[in-house]
Amino acid sequence: MIDPDAKDKDTLALIKYIADEDKLEKILENQQVIKTPIVRNGKLSTIGYQPDVWKKWE
């Protein structure tokens, strides 16, 4: 769910190297590093722009 191409490279580096138990909190504090959009369709979901997948959903 982390966007490796996010503009905030400092936060990406921090998230990569901090303790696992602290990562979720840091991601939630810095939501600009989350890959979007997150699209749900019932039990199915995608992360990122994926119109080809969405067209197959019924």
C-alpha positions as CSV (number, residue, x, y, z in Angstrom):
1,M,0.0,0.0,0.0
2,I,3.0,2.3,0.2
3,D,3.6,4.3,-2.9
4,P,7.4,4.1,-3.7
5,D,7.0,7.0,-6.0
6,A,5.5,9.3,-3.4
7,K,7.0,12.8,-3.4
8,D,7.9,12.7,0.4
9,K,11.1,10.7,0.1
10,D,12.1,11.5,3.7
11,T,9.0,9.9,5.1
12,L,9.3,6.9,2.8
13,A,12.9,6.3,4.1
14,L,11.7,6.7,7.7
15,I,8.9,4.2,7.3
16,K,11.3,1.8,5.6
17,Y,13.7,1.8,8.6
18,I,11.6,2.3,11.7
19,A,10.6,-0.6,13.9
20,D,7.7,-2.6,12.5
21,E,5.4,-1.8,15.5
22,D,5.8,1.9,14.7
23,K,5.2,1.8,10.9
24,L,1.4,1.8,10.9
25,E,1.2,4.9,13.1
26,K,3.7,6.7,11.0
27,I,1.9,5.8,7.8
28,L,-1.4,7.0,9.2
29,E,0.3,10.3,10.3
30,N,1.6,10.7,6.7
31,Q,-1.1,9.5,4.4
32,Q,0.5,11.1,1.4
33,V,2.7,8.0,1.1
34,I,-0.3,5.6,0.6
35,K,-0.9,4.5,-2.9
36,T,-4.3,5.7,-4.1
37,P,-7.0,5.2,-5.1
38,I,-8.1,2.3,-3.1
39,V,-11.2,1.0,-4.8
40,R,-13.5,-1.6,-3.3
41,N,-16.2,-3.7,-4.9
42,G,-17.7,-6.1,-2.4
43,K,-14.9,-8.5,-1.4
44,L,-12.7,-7.3,-4.3
45,S,-10.3,-4.3,-4.1
46,T,-7.5,-2.7,-6.0
47,I,-4.8,-0.3,-5.1
48,G,-3.8,2.3,-7.6
49,Y,-5.5,3.3,-10.9
50,Q,-6.6,0.0,-12.6
51,P,-9.5,0.7,-14.9
52,D,-9.0,-2.6,-16.8
53,V,-9.6,-4.6,-13.6
54,W,-12.6,-2.4,-12.7
55,K,-14.3,-3.1,-16.1
56,K,-14.3,-6.8,-15.3
57,W,-16.1,-6.3,-12.1
58,E,-19.8,-7.1,-12.1
